[in-house]
Each structure stands twice: as structure tokens, then as C-alpha cells.
Amino acid sequence: MKTAEIREMTVLELRDKEHELEDEIFRLKIKRFTAQLDNKMVIRMKKKELARVKTIINEKVKSLSSEHGEVGK
């Protein structure tokens, strides 16, 4: 998923995507430990996507809080 696509999502959609990615990474790690995962790079790509989602969530939350005058909290 590209960054532009992630930025178009709402915070609630991003939270759902965050939980979905965390669950997917967990399942991939289990597959890796049981030697069922062929391409180990998939885990790295999913982790990077999760980091993108978390970063954009933080950006959106901070921009919403600054719009409401809650700067510095």
C-alpha cells in the first residue's frame, strides 16, 4: 500500500489497518518459526507498512489536536 493511499484513510480506518498488520506480522512470524514461510522479506515489508500507518496516525492525531487548541499536551 502506497503512502498516498494511506493518507486518504481516516484515523479509524488506519487503526483497523494497524491491528490487521500486527496480526498478519504475528502469523508470518509463526510461519517463519515453523519453516513454512518461503519469503522472509514479506515480514520486513509488512513491518515497514505498519510503521507508515503508525506515522500517519500520529500525524493526523497531532494535526487534529492542534486544530482544537491542545498544543503541548
TAPEVEN-V727224 format. One record per residue. N is the residue number from 1. BURIAL is + if it has 9 or more other ideal C-beta (glycine too) atoms within 8 Angstrom, else -. Layout:
# TAPEVEN-V727224
[[N,BURIAL] [N,BURIAL]]
This chain:
# TAPEVEN-V727224
[[1,-] [2,-] [3,-] [4,-] [5,-] [6,+] [7,-] [8,-] [9,+] [10,-] [11,+] [12,-] [13,-] [14,+] [15,+] [16,-] [17,+] [18,+] [19,-] [20,-] [21,+] [22,+] [23,-] [24,+] [25,+] [26,-] [27,-] [28,+] [29,+] [30,-] [31,+] [32,+] [33,-] [34,-] [35,-] [36,-] [37,+] [38,-] [39,-] [40,-] [41,-] [42,+] [43,+] [44,-] [45,-] [46,+] [47,+] [48,-] [49,+] [50,+] [51,-] [52,+] [53,+] [54,+] [55,-] [56,+] [57,+] [58,-] [59,-] [60,+] [61,+] [62,-] [63,-] [64,+] [65,+] [66,+] [67,-] [68,-] [69,-] [70,-] [71,-] [72,-] [73,-]]
